[in-house]
């Protein structure tokens, strides 16, 4: 079984930056994509970003221009660099790993709180 562990969340002022990390317990060929969702209580989980094993990158419109995703295949790790944070970015950020269609594995999440 593959486990995912996130880190890097915390409290930051609006306009500040955070860098999230997510590492899988092992390398699995079926994990062609790793990425991030975010969620607040009572709301639907929102896709944020993904990184393909071959180097592809994609961000949601909500974060494009402020966030960047990167991936280190050798370390089984994906990163989310978050800049120019706003209160609307406050959420639990959840790492996933899987394929383009189906996030097969999930981390437990790391909390990001942005204060105004």
NUTORGU-559285 format. One record per residue (C-alpha): x, y, z; residue in three letters. Coordinates in steps of 0.25 Angstrom, whole numbers. Each point is the difference from the previous one (the first is absolute). Layout:
N
<node><x>X</x><y>Y</y><z>Z</z><res>ALA</res></node>
...
END
This chain:
116
<node><x>0</x><y>0</y><z>0</z><res>UNK</res></node>
<node><x>5</x><y>14</y><z>-4</z><res>UNK</res></node>
<node><x>0</x><y>11</y><z>11</z><res>UNK</res></node>
<node><x>1</x><y>15</y><z>-3</z><res>UNK</res></node>
<node><x>5</x><y>10</y><z>10</z><res>UNK</res></node>
<node><x>-2</x><y>15</y><z>-1</z><res>UNK</res></node>
<node><x>8</x><y>11</y><z>7</z><res>UNK</res></node>
<node><x>2</x><y>15</y><z>0</z><res>UNK</res></node>
<node><x>-14</x><y>5</y><z>4</z><res>UNK</res></node>
<node><x>-2</x><y>11</y><z>10</z><res>UNK</res></node>
<node><x>-4</x><y>14</y><z>3</z><res>UNK</res></node>
<node><x>4</x><y>11</y><z>-9</z><res>UNK</res></node>
<node><x>-4</x><y>15</y><z>-3</z><res>UNK</res></node>
<node><x>-7</x><y>4</y><z>-13</z><res>UNK</res></node>
<node><x>10</x><y>2</y><z>-11</z><res>UNK</res></node>
<node><x>10</x><y>-10</y><z>6</z><res>UNK</res></node>
<node><x>5</x><y>-13</y><z>-5</z><res>UNK</res></node>
<node><x>1</x><y>-15</y><z>4</z><res>UNK</res></node>
<node><x>6</x><y>-12</y><z>-6</z><res>UNK</res></node>
<node><x>-8</x><y>-13</y><z>2</z><res>UNK</res></node>
<node><x>7</x><y>-14</y><z>-2</z><res>UNK</res></node>
<node><x>-6</x><y>-14</y><z>-2</z><res>UNK</res></node>
<node><x>8</x><y>-13</y><z>0</z><res>UNK</res></node>
<node><x>-5</x><y>-14</y><z>-4</z><res>UNK</res></node>
<node><x>5</x><y>-12</y><z>8</z><res>UNK</res></node>
<node><x>5</x><y>-7</y><z>-13</z><res>UNK</res></node>
<node><x>0</x><y>2</y><z>-15</z><res>UNK</res></node>
<node><x>-11</x><y>-7</y><z>-8</z><res>UNK</res></node>
<node><x>-1</x><y>0</y><z>-15</z><res>UNK</res></node>
<node><x>-15</x><y>3</y><z>0</z><res>UNK</res></node>
<node><x>3</x><y>13</y><z>7</z><res>UNK</res></node>
<node><x>1</x><y>9</y><z>-13</z><res>UNK</res></node>
<node><x>-5</x><y>12</y><z>7</z><res>UNK</res></node>
<node><x>1</x><y>7</y><z>13</z><res>UNK</res></node>
<node><x>-7</x><y>12</y><z>5</z><res>UNK</res></node>
<node><x>-8</x><y>8</y><z>10</z><res>UNK</res></node>
<node><x>-14</x><y>3</y><z>3</z><res>UNK</res></node>
<node><x>-5</x><y>9</y><z>11</z><res>UNK</res></node>
<node><x>-13</x><y>0</y><z>9</z><res>UNK</res></node>
<node><x>-7</x><y>8</y><z>10</z><res>UNK</res></node>
<node><x>-11</x><y>-5</y><z>9</z><res>UNK</res></node>
<node><x>-14</x><y>-2</y><z>-7</z><res>UNK</res></node>
<node><x>6</x><y>3</y><z>-14</z><res>UNK</res></node>
<node><x>4</x><y>-9</y><z>-12</z><res>UNK</res></node>
<node><x>14</x><y>-4</y><z>-1</z><res>UNK</res></node>
<node><x>7</x><y>9</y><z>-10</z><res>UNK</res></node>
<node><x>11</x><y>-5</y><z>-9</z><res>UNK</res></node>
<node><x>12</x><y>10</y><z>0</z><res>UNK</res></node>
<node><x>12</x><y>-6</y><z>-8</z><res>UNK</res></node>
<node><x>6</x><y>-12</y><z>-6</z><res>UNK</res></node>
<node><x>14</x><y>-5</y><z>-4</z><res>UNK</res></node>
<node><x>2</x><y>-11</y><z>-10</z><res>UNK</res></node>
<node><x>12</x><y>-10</y><z>1</z><res>UNK</res></node>
<node><x>4</x><y>5</y><z>-14</z><res>UNK</res></node>
<node><x>1</x><y>14</y><z>4</z><res>UNK</res></node>
<node><x>-14</x><y>6</y><z>-3</z><res>UNK</res></node>
<node><x>-5</x><y>10</y><z>9</z><res>UNK</res></node>
<node><x>-14</x><y>6</y><z>2</z><res>UNK</res></node>
<node><x>-6</x><y>10</y><z>10</z><res>UNK</res></node>
<node><x>-15</x><y>4</y><z>2</z><res>UNK</res></node>
<node><x>-4</x><y>14</y><z>-4</z><res>UNK</res></node>
<node><x>-2</x><y>3</y><z>14</z><res>UNK</res></node>
<node><x>15</x><y>-1</y><z>3</z><res>UNK</res></node>
<node><x>7</x><y>2</y><z>-13</z><res>UNK</res></node>
<node><x>10</x><y>11</y><z>0</z><res>UNK</res></node>
<node><x>1</x><y>-1</y><z>15</z><res>UNK</res></node>
<node><x>3</x><y>-15</y><z>3</z><res>UNK</res></node>
<node><x>10</x><y>-9</y><z>-7</z><res>UNK</res></node>
<node><x>1</x><y>-15</y><z>1</z><res>UNK</res></node>
<node><x>13</x><y>-9</y><z>-2</z><res>UNK</res></node>
<node><x>3</x><y>-14</y><z>2</z><res>UNK</res></node>
<node><x>13</x><y>-8</y><z>3</z><res>UNK</res></node>
<node><x>-3</x><y>-14</y><z>-5</z><res>UNK</res></node>
<node><x>13</x><y>-6</y><z>6</z><res>UNK</res></node>
<node><x>-5</x><y>5</y><z>14</z><res>UNK</res></node>
<node><x>-15</x><y>-4</y><z>-3</z><res>UNK</res></node>
<node><x>-3</x><y>14</y><z>4</z><res>UNK</res></node>
<node><x>-9</x><y>11</y><z>-5</z><res>UNK</res></node>
<node><x>1</x><y>15</y><z>5</z><res>UNK</res></node>
<node><x>-10</x><y>11</y><z>-1</z><res>UNK</res></node>
<node><x>6</x><y>14</y><z>1</z><res>UNK</res></node>
<node><x>-11</x><y>10</y><z>4</z><res>UNK</res></node>
<node><x>3</x><y>15</y><z>-1</z><res>UNK</res></node>
<node><x>-9</x><y>12</y><z>2</z><res>UNK</res></node>
<node><x>-9</x><y>-8</y><z>9</z><res>UNK</res></node>
<node><x>-14</x><y>6</y><z>3</z><res>UNK</res></node>
<node><x>-11</x><y>-4</y><z>10</z><res>UNK</res></node>
<node><x>-7</x><y>-8</y><z>-11</z><res>UNK</res></node>
<node><x>12</x><y>-9</y><z>0</z><res>UNK</res></node>
<node><x>-3</x><y>-5</y><z>14</z><res>UNK</res></node>
<node><x>-3</x><y>-15</y><z>0</z><res>UNK</res></node>
<node><x>5</x><y>-13</y><z>2</z><res>UNK</res></node>
<node><x>9</x><y>-4</y><z>-11</z><res>UNK</res></node>
<node><x>0</x><y>-15</y><z>-4</z><res>UNK</res></node>
<node><x>11</x><y>-7</y><z>-8</z><res>UNK</res></node>
<node><x>-4</x><y>-10</y><z>-10</z><res>UNK</res></node>
<node><x>7</x><y>-11</y><z>-9</z><res>UNK</res></node>
<node><x>-6</x><y>-8</y><z>-11</z><res>UNK</res></node>
<node><x>-3</x><y>2</y><z>-15</z><res>UNK</res></node>
<node><x>-7</x><y>11</y><z>-8</z><res>UNK</res></node>
<node><x>-14</x><y>-4</y><z>3</z><res>UNK</res></node>
<node><x>1</x><y>-7</y><z>14</z><res>UNK</res></node>
<node><x>7</x><y>5</y><z>12</z><res>UNK</res></node>
<node><x>3</x><y>-14</y><z>6</z><res>UNK</res></node>
<node><x>7</x><y>4</y><z>12</z><res>UNK</res></node>
<node><x>-2</x><y>12</y><z>10</z><res>UNK</res></node>
<node><x>8</x><y>7</y><z>11</z><res>UNK</res></node>
<node><x>-7</x><y>4</y><z>13</z><res>UNK</res></node>
<node><x>2</x><y>15</y><z>-3</z><res>UNK</res></node>
<node><x>7</x><y>12</y><z>5</z><res>UNK</res></node>
<node><x>-7</x><y>12</y><z>5</z><res>UNK</res></node>
<node><x>3</x><y>14</y><z>-6</z><res>UNK</res></node>
<node><x>-6</x><y>12</y><z>7</z><res>UNK</res></node>
<node><x>2</x><y>14</y><z>-7</z><res>UNK</res></node>
<node><x>-3</x><y>12</y><z>9</z><res>UNK</res></node>
<node><x>-5</x><y>13</y><z>-5</z><res>UNK</res></node>
END
